[in-house]
């Protein structure tokens, strides 16, 4: 049975369990497609047809040229408890509240997803009870505890029968399970290869289906530069489209949100607050 056979945003029971991948699993190749080209003007017009997902913060939307871009991978990184998951919840809520491609797929690798937090945010928007239920019904949550199941979930999205209605894929966080379960020096090359393959699959899903992909990422200390840097090395740096950083400011709930790199969005910074209603 296909992973998504039982999925329906209108069904009460939408829990889907992912079977464990065998130890000697083989990564499935997706069937190749006919190679076609488009002119740059056609690509530009296509991008105008799919509006970004609003962050819910006008200043941040302006900084991001509208919000989280569809057809691309956006990475947000930062230290623990800085608000990465909160930002992911906020984008998920905003996508599933809209009318255009409202299904969101949330792959939870850290046990952080709480529907109560989505409800809390919606209450601040004065969403009705029926509207709140519609939003929650449109969020498909996959809780995975090993990197092989994470790989399997992403591969299975290609066969999702109503993929045309998916507007967002979130992985919170992308690298956590790979780092935890492939931690020895002898496994580093394999780990990087698997992360690279995961990014390739996500990029294909994003570009073919106008899906926004948002991944959170952890940081590690660069002792030579004496600063935190996102984990994943050059594989991740080259594999994502936009890199965003959240930093904790001195005292309270203030956060600094930075555009670190992007092919067309200039570097920029905005000060936000992390509150009960989300990042504002």
ZAROMI-579980 format. One line per field, with one value per residue (C-alpha): chain; residue in one letter; residue number from 1; x, y, z. Coordinates in Angstrom, 2 decimals, padded with zeros to 5 digits. Layout:
<recs>
chain	(A ...) .
res	(a ...) .
n	(NUM ...) .
east	(X ...) .
north	(Y ...) .
up	(Z ...) .
</recs>
This chain:
<recs>
chain	(A A A A A A A A A A A A A A A A A A A A A A A A A A A A A A A A A A A A A A A A A A A A A A A A A A A A A A A A A A A A A A A A A A A A A A A A A A A A A A A A A A A A A A A A A A A A A A A A A A A A A A A A A A A A A A A A A A A A A A A A A A A A A A A A A A A A A A A A A A A A A A A A A A A A A A A A A A A A A A A A A A A A A A A A A A A A A A A A A A A A A A A A A A A A A A A A A A A A A A A A A A A A A A A A A A A A A A A A A A A A A A A A A A A A A A A A A A A A A A A A A A A A A A A A A A A A A A A A A A A A A A A A A A A A A A A A A A A A A A A A) .
res	(x x x x x x x x x x x x x x x x x x x x x x x x x x x x x x x x x x x x x x x x x x x x x x x x x x x x x x x x x x x x x x x x x x x x x x x x x x x x x x x x x x x x x x x x x x x x x x x x x x x x x x x x x x x x x x x x x x x x x x x x x x x x x x x x x x x x x x x x x x x x x x x x x x x x x x x x x x x x x x x x x x x x x x x x x x x x x x x x x x x x x x x x x x x x x x x x x x x x x x x x x x x x x x x x x x x x x x x x x x x x x x x x x x x x x x x x x x x x x x x x x x x x x x x x x x x x x x x x x x x x x x x x x x x x x x x x x x x x x x x x) .
n	(1 2 3 4 5 6 7 8 9 10 11 12 13 14 15 16 17 18 19 20 21 22 23 24 25 26 27 28 29 30 31 32 33 34 35 36 37 38 39 40 41 42 43 44 45 46 47 48 49 50 51 52 53 54 55 56 57 58 59 60 61 62 63 64 65 66 67 68 69 70 71 72 73 74 75 76 77 78 79 80 81 82 83 84 85 86 87 88 89 90 91 92 93 94 95 96 97 98 99 100 101 102 103 104 105 106 107 108 109 110 111 112 113 114 115 116 117 118 119 120 121 122 123 124 125 126 127 128 129 130 131 132 133 134 135 136 137 138 139 140 141 142 143 144 145 146 147 148 149 150 151 152 153 154 155 156 157 158 159 160 161 162 163 164 165 166 167 168 169 170 171 172 173 174 175 176 177 178 179 180 181 182 183 184 185 186 187 188 189 190 191 192 193 194 195 196 197 198 199 200 201 202 203 204 205 206 207 208 209 210 211 212 213 214 215 216 217 218 219 220 221 222 223 224 225 226 227 228 229 230 231 232 233 234 235 236 237 238 239 240 241 242 243 244 245 246 247 248 249 250 251 252 253 254 255 256 257 258 259 260 261 262 263 264 265 266 267 268 269 270 271 272 273 274 275 276 277 278 279 280) .
east	(000.00 001.30 002.29 -000.43 -003.27 -005.37 -004.77 -007.71 -007.87 -011.55 -011.10 -011.06 -008.31 -005.34 -002.57 -000.14 002.61 005.87 007.37 010.99 013.41 015.52 019.12 020.45 017.93 018.43 017.44 014.80 015.50 012.71 011.87 013.66 011.61 012.01 014.53 012.98 014.12 012.35 013.37 014.30 011.18 008.97 010.57 010.01 006.33 005.91 007.35 004.82 001.91 002.76 002.68 005.10 003.79 003.35 005.33 002.58 005.01 004.88 008.48 009.79 007.69 009.22 012.72 011.99 010.37 006.93 007.58 008.79 009.35 007.60 009.72 012.77 014.38 014.63 016.83 016.47 019.24 020.05 020.95 018.61 015.28 015.89 012.59 013.31 010.43 008.16 008.91 008.19 004.84 003.96 004.69 002.79 -000.22 -000.18 000.04 -002.78 -004.94 -004.81 -006.79 -003.88 -002.28 -003.26 -001.88 001.30 003.55 005.45 008.25 009.12 012.52 012.86 009.44 008.70 005.44 002.49 -000.91 -001.78 000.78 -000.93 -004.28 -002.72 -001.49 -004.87 -006.68 -004.68 -005.95 -009.47 -009.94 -013.28 -013.49 -014.33 -011.49 -009.08 -010.16 -009.71 -006.15 -005.29 -006.87 -004.64 -001.41 000.02 002.52 005.12 007.07 010.26 012.94 015.64 017.21 016.10 012.43 013.08 014.46 011.51 008.91 010.46 010.67 007.05 005.79 006.46 003.62 001.14 -002.17 -003.12 000.34 -001.05 -002.66 000.57 001.99 004.59 007.02 008.72 011.51 012.27 015.16 016.84 020.18 019.30 018.86 021.74 024.10 022.87 022.93 025.90 028.26 031.58 034.38 034.09 030.42 030.87 031.15 028.05 026.17 026.97 025.99 022.61 021.95 022.88 020.48 017.71 018.21 018.13 014.77 013.36 014.54 012.87 009.59 009.77 010.54 008.16 005.18 005.67 006.05 007.83 010.32 011.37 014.05 015.38 019.00 021.19 024.43 027.88 030.78 033.52 036.29 038.69 036.21 034.62 031.06 028.17 027.82 025.07 025.92 026.06 029.06 029.22 026.62 023.94 025.34 025.08 021.92 019.49 018.23 017.82 019.65 018.05 019.36 017.59 019.71 018.76 019.27 020.23 017.32 013.69 012.00 013.81 015.19 017.38 016.27 018.94 019.00 022.39 022.44 020.09 020.44 018.29 017.35 019.97 021.35 019.22 018.27 015.04 014.33 011.38 009.80 008.88 005.46 002.42 001.09 004.39 007.18 005.98) .
north	(000.00 003.45 005.66 008.19 005.85 006.66 010.38 012.73 016.20 015.54 012.20 012.13 009.51 010.86 009.10 007.38 005.13 004.68 001.20 000.77 000.60 -002.58 -002.19 -002.90 -000.64 000.60 004.16 004.13 006.12 008.29 007.69 010.12 012.69 014.17 016.99 020.26 023.87 027.14 030.66 032.95 035.03 031.92 030.99 034.54 034.45 031.04 032.43 035.29 032.82 031.19 033.67 033.14 031.96 034.96 034.97 036.98 039.86 042.68 043.81 040.27 039.68 042.81 041.60 038.20 039.71 038.46 035.53 031.94 031.25 028.32 026.07 026.54 025.28 027.78 026.96 028.67 028.00 029.09 027.99 025.82 027.42 030.52 030.09 027.92 025.53 028.45 030.01 026.65 026.41 029.93 029.26 025.94 027.67 030.42 027.99 025.78 028.81 029.87 028.66 028.01 024.54 024.43 021.02 021.22 018.23 018.55 016.02 016.16 014.68 016.18 015.62 019.34 019.54 020.51 021.22 023.21 025.81 026.15 026.60 029.22 031.22 030.94 032.26 035.46 035.79 035.27 032.24 030.47 026.94 025.49 027.41 026.15 022.58 023.05 024.27 021.32 018.87 020.25 019.64 016.14 015.34 012.58 011.88 010.00 008.73 007.51 008.91 005.97 006.67 010.35 009.36 007.03 009.70 012.21 009.59 008.59 012.14 011.67 009.11 011.19 011.11 014.72 016.21 019.13 020.41 020.39 023.87 023.34 020.69 021.34 019.25 020.20 019.59 018.35 017.20 016.06 012.31 012.05 013.64 011.51 008.16 008.60 010.21 008.39 009.69 006.69 007.60 011.28 010.77 008.56 011.06 013.93 011.86 011.03 014.67 015.68 013.09 014.29 017.86 016.69 014.95 018.00 020.31 018.09 018.10 021.87 022.70 020.21 021.05 024.70 023.60 025.71 023.62 024.93 023.13 024.04 023.40 023.25 025.12 024.14 026.19 027.26 027.58 029.24 032.01 031.92 031.90 029.52 028.16 025.96 022.26 020.33 022.03 022.86 020.19 022.19 025.59 024.71 022.60 025.24 028.31 030.78 030.75 032.55 032.92 033.66 035.04 035.75 039.36 040.42 039.98 039.02 037.79 039.88 038.06 039.18 037.67 037.72 036.98 035.26 034.21 034.05 034.14 037.30 038.59 040.97 040.43 042.11 042.16 042.77 042.78 040.63 039.44 035.84 035.96 033.77 034.72 033.83 035.93 039.52) .
up	(000.00 -000.87 002.03 001.23 000.21 003.27 003.17 002.89 004.48 005.23 007.01 010.79 011.00 009.06 010.98 008.65 009.95 008.09 008.14 009.10 006.18 006.10 007.21 003.71 002.02 -001.53 -002.41 -005.12 -008.24 -009.55 -013.22 -015.50 -017.36 -020.79 -020.65 -021.76 -021.71 -020.99 -021.80 -018.90 -019.57 -019.30 -015.99 -014.72 -015.69 -014.02 -010.79 -010.84 -010.97 -007.62 -004.77 -001.88 001.48 003.76 006.99 008.65 009.29 006.74 007.33 006.98 003.85 002.36 003.24 001.62 -001.50 -000.51 001.83 001.53 -002.17 -003.83 -006.03 -003.79 -000.59 002.27 005.26 008.64 011.14 014.66 018.17 020.29 021.42 019.31 017.41 014.36 015.05 015.94 012.56 010.87 012.71 011.62 007.94 008.12 009.64 007.03 004.11 005.39 006.15 002.50 -000.49 -002.88 -002.43 001.27 002.24 004.33 005.02 008.30 008.88 012.58 013.45 016.93 018.49 018.51 016.54 018.76 017.16 020.28 019.16 015.78 017.56 019.84 016.85 015.11 018.20 017.94 014.37 015.70 013.44 013.83 015.24 011.82 010.20 012.85 012.18 008.43 009.00 011.24 008.77 006.03 007.98 007.52 010.28 010.01 013.20 012.32 014.66 012.27 009.13 006.96 007.67 006.94 003.53 002.92 003.73 001.32 -001.46 -000.91 -001.45 -005.17 -005.26 -003.26 -005.21 -004.43 -004.71 -006.73 -003.51 -001.50 -001.05 001.66 002.92 006.27 007.79 011.40 011.46 008.29 009.71 013.24 012.62 010.13 012.68 015.56 013.78 011.43 013.91 013.54 011.35 009.05 008.38 007.54 003.76 003.70 005.88 003.53 000.50 002.05 003.02 -000.53 -001.95 000.40 -000.81 -004.42 -003.86 -002.08 -004.87 -007.46 -005.51 -005.12 -008.74 -010.38 -008.19 -007.14 -003.52 -000.92 001.04 004.46 006.47 009.89 010.74 013.81 014.39 015.58 016.87 014.48 017.06 014.65 013.77 017.24 015.93 015.35 011.82 010.29 010.23 006.97 005.41 001.71 000.85 002.63 001.68 -002.02 -001.70 -000.44 -002.29 000.57 003.93 006.86 010.40 013.67 016.51 020.11 021.15 024.67 027.04 026.62 023.49 020.87 017.83 014.94 011.63 008.88 005.17 004.94 001.28 -001.69 -005.48 -005.78 -002.32 -000.89 002.58 005.20 008.86 010.77 014.50 015.60 018.83 019.66 021.33 021.95 018.53 016.88 015.43 015.11) .
</recs>
